Amino acid sequence: MSFNFQNLFFRLTVKQKMIFARNLEVMTRSGMQVLDSLEILKKQTKSKPFIAMLDQLATDIRNGHFLSVGLSRYKQVFGDFFINLVRVGESSGTLSESLKYLAEELGKKDELNKKIKGAMAYPVIILMATLGITGILAFVIFPKILPVIKSLHVPMPLPTIIFIAVSEFMLKYGLAVGVGLVSLVIAMFVLARVKRIKYMFHKILIKIPVIGKVSQTVNMINFSRTLGILLKSGVIIVEALEITANTITNLVYQEEIKKIAEGVKRGEPISKYLTMDSKLFPAIFSQMIVVGENTGKLDESMLFLSNFYESEMDESTKAMSNILEPVLLLTMGVVVGFVALAIITPIYKITQTLGR
């Protein structure tokens, strides 16, 4: 497999990167050379793209390069944070310690991803259930009884008239509607790659009640923990801020952190920029940064904040679930109730007519 192909299509999940870092940490801590560690990992790996990547890393080390140099070939796979922590560990002679920090950080990031996915699972299930029930009623059951209803010439209520019109339209133009929806989704994915549109979407996302709070908390966790780990590992503050900015997926926060990095280059404190925008950076966040800067323990303050916002994340996801649950159930009840009413009401009228 060619190098370009790997860079374009091969990806590792956060969990896979965590396991890779953990295995390397355990082996290097026991005194094993990095080259030997990579050879062992290569034998244990079943993924052919990953084997090819490990083989290239081993070749780079045999040629006298550092592991971080080899990893930089796969920047799209590992990212700046992973590569720079390894680089710092190699230059300071504490590679196993850096790999330990890295594995722990990736493990926490994996847990955060699980919490977010868990919070979104319930709304998705309710949505799929609503669409499924409505689809069965509209396109399986209703078309079978519709000819009978029409043949008896019974006056139909407004919900049934609307439902018949929608049902007939979907049966006639359903394919075109489906193609249109798929095209719309594809267009949205393409537009989402345009930086300006993506930035606007991220800005709107932060302002949405409840969801915005969850988004802010996620970004606070990623910002504080990444910066804290980098500073604790010995990365200089400007470089740490630039790396942190590149690891943040929300473009609004990414731009703000880049501005902070530019300010720090000019000798300005981080807290100056944080206090300017309390909507993005809460007061407690800014206050803890001030304390960290004044005491010279900014890394400890950042790691404290990451733990604090992790506990906040649990509360935010619970609050979101508590609000979304009744709203989604009510929506499901209204949609399914409308469809059921549209089907049952004319049947009831038919039974009354036949009873006379």
N, C-alpha and C positions, 0 to 999 in steps of 0.2 A: 504494500500500500504506500502510495506516495505521501510525502509530507504535506503537500497542499491539500490533498483530499482529507487528511486527518484534521487539519486546521479548520476546514470549512464545515465538516459534517460530524466529526467525533466530539462528543461531550461527555463529561463525567457529572453525575449528580453530586450534590453537597455531601450526601452520605458516603458515596464512593471516594470522594476526595478526603473525607475524614478518615476512612479506613486506611487509605493509602498513607496518609500522614502518621496515623497511629502505628501502623506496621513498621514504617521506616524509623519512627521514634524508638520503638521497643528494640529493634535490631541494632541501631546505632548506639543506644544507651548500653547495650550489653557488650559493646566493644567491636562489633562487626563493621567492616568497611562498607561505605555506601554502595560501591560497585557490587560487592557480594550480596548486599541486601536486595538490590535491584534484580540480580540473577535469581534469587530465591522467589521474589514476588512474581517474576516472569513465569516461573514454573507453576506457580499456584493460580495464575490468572487464566481464565477461559476465553475472555474477550480478545479476538484477534487484533482489533485496532489498538487496544490497550497493550497487548504484547509487543506490537510494532513500536509503540511509543516508548515502552520500557527498554526495548532493545536499542533505540536511538539514544536514550538517556545514558545507557551503559556505554555505548560507543563514544559519546561526548566525554564521559569521565575517563575512559581509557586514553583519549587524546589529550588529556591534561586539563580539561575544563571543569569548572565547579558545577555542582548539581543545578544551582540557580540559573546558570547560563544555558544548560540543556532545557530546563523548564521554560525559559523565555521563548524557546521555539514554539511552545504550546500555550502562548499567552491567552488565546481564546478559550482554552480548556481550563487553565488554572487561575488566571486573573492576577492582577498586580499584587493583591494582598498576600496570596500564597507564595508567589515568587520572591517578594521582598522580605518576608519573614525568613524564608530559607536562606536568602542572601545574607541577611543580618546574622543569622546563626552561624553560617560558614565563616564570615569575616571575624566574628568574635570568638570562634571556637566553641560555641554553645549550640550546635546544630540540633542535638537531641532535645534540648530545652525549648528551642524555637518550634520544633515539630510537635512537642507536647502542647505548647500554647495553641498552635495551629489546629491540632486535632480537637482540643477542648472548644475552641471558638467555632469550628465547623460543626461540632456536635450540638452546640447551643443554637447555631443558625438552623440546623436541621430540625431541632425541636420547635423553633419559632415558626418555621414553614409548616410543620404539622399542626400547630395551633391555628394558624391562619386557614389552612385547608379544612380543619375540623369545624371552624366557625362558619365556613362557606358551605359545608356539606349539607346541612339541614335545609337552607333555602333552595339548593339545587334539587334535592330529593322532592321537596314540596312542588317545585315548578314542574319537574318531570312527571310527578303523579297527576298534577292538574292537566297537563297536556295529554297524558296517556288516557285518563278517564274521559276527557272531552273528545279526544280523537275516536275512541271506541264508540261512544254514544253518537257522535256526528257522522262517522263514515262506515260504521258496521251495523249498528242497530237501527238508526233513523232511516237510512235509505230503504230498508226492508219494509218498514211500516208506512212510509210516505205514500206509496201508490194506493194503499187502502184508505188512508185519510183523505186523499184527493178524490177518490172515486165516490165517497159518501157525501161529498159536497157539504161538509159540516163547517159552519163559521169558525174560523181559527183565530185565536187570540194573538195579540201583537208579538209576544215572545216567539211564538211558533212561526209567524210570517217572517220575522227577522231571521230566525234560525234556518228556515227553508231557503231563503235568499242566499244566506252565507254558505249553506251546505251545497246548494246547486252551483254556486259560483266556484267553490273549491273543487267540486267534482269535475267541473268543466275546465277550469283554469289552474287546477292544483299544481300541475307540473311546472307551469310558467311561474307561479308564485314561489314554488320551491327553488327553482333556478334563480329567481330574483333574490330570494333570501340568502342563498349560498353566495351569490355574487356580491351582495351587500356585506356579508361577513368577511369575504376575501378583501373587498375594498377597504373595510375598516382596519383589517390587519395591515394592509399596505400603507394606509394613511397613518397608522399608529407608529410606523417607522420614520415618518417625517418628524424631525426634532421639534419644530415649532408647534405642530398639532399635539404631539405627545406631551410637550411642556404644558399646553393649555389644559389637556385632560388631567394631568397630575395636579395642576393648580385647582381645578374644579373638584377633584377627588378629596383634597384636603379640606374643602369648605363644606362638604356634604355632612349633615348632622350624623352623629354616631360613627358612620363609616370613616369620616374625616379624622375622628379621634383615634380610631384604630390605626389608620394610616400614619398619623403623626407619631403614635407610640412605636410603631414598627421602625420608622426612620430614626427615632431617638435611640432605640436599642442598637440598631446597626451603626449609627454614627459614634455613639459613646463607646461601644465595645471594640469596634475596629480601631478607633483612634487610641483607646486605652492600651490595647494589646501591642500596637505598633510602638507607642511611646515606652512601654515597659520593656520591649525588646531592644530598645536603643536606637530606633529610627528618629532622626531629627524632626522637629515639629512641623516644619514647612513641608517636607517630603511626606510625613505621616498624614497631614491634611490633604495633600494632593492624591495620595493613594486611597484615603478614605472616601474622598469625593467620587472617585472612579468605581468604588464598590457600592455606592448608593444608587438604587434603581430609580428613585423619584427624582426627576430632572430639576424640580424646584429646589429641593434640598441640595442636590448636586451643585447647582449654580451658586447657592449661598455659601456652601463650604469652600468652593473655589475662590469666592470673594474674600472669605476669611483668610485663606492661604496667602492671597495677594497682600492683604493687610498685615499679616504676620511678617511677611518679607520686608515690609517697611518699618517693622519694629513695633507694631500696634498689638495690643492684647486681644485674644480671642473673644473675651467677654464684651468688648466694645461693640462687636457686630451682633452678638447674640441678643443683647439688650435692646437693639434697634428694631427687632421684629419679634414681639412676644407671641404672635400668632403661630409662627413656625417653631420658636424655641421658648417653651414655658419658663416662667420666672424661676422656678426651683432649679431648672437646668442651668440657667445663666448664673444663679447664685453659687451653685456648686463649682462651676468653672472659675468664678472669681476666687473662691476659697482655694482651689487647686493651684491657680496661678500665684496667689500670694504666699502659699506655703511651699511652693516648689514640688508639689505632689499631684500634678495634673493627671498623671496616669491613674493614680488611685481614685481620684474624683470621678474620672471617666468610667472606670470599672464599677464603682459604686452606683453611678447613674444607670449603667446598663442593667445591673441587678434590680434597681428600683423600678425601672420601666418594664422589666420582665414581669414583675408582680402586677404592675398597672395593666399590662397586656391581658392578663387573666381576667381582670375586672372589666376591661373594655370589651373583650369578646363575649363575656357573660351578659353585659348590658346590651350589646348588639343582638345577641340571641333572644334576650327577653323582649326586645322591641319588635324584632322581625317575626318571631314566632306567631303572635296573635295576628299581625298584619297579613302574613302569608296564609294562615289558616282561614282568615276572613275572606281573603281574595279567592282562595280555592273554593270556599263554600259558596260564594256569590257566583263564580263561573259555573261550577258543577250544578248549583241550584237552578241557575237560569236555563242551562241545557236540559236538565231533568224536567223543569216546568214546561219548557217548550215541547217536550215529547209527551209528557203525562197528561197535560191539560186537554189536548184534542182527543186523546184516547178516552178520557173521562166523559167528554161530551158525546162521543160515539156510543158509549155504553148507556148513557142517559137516553139517547135517541132510540137505540134498539130496545130499551126497556119499555118505551111507550108503545 
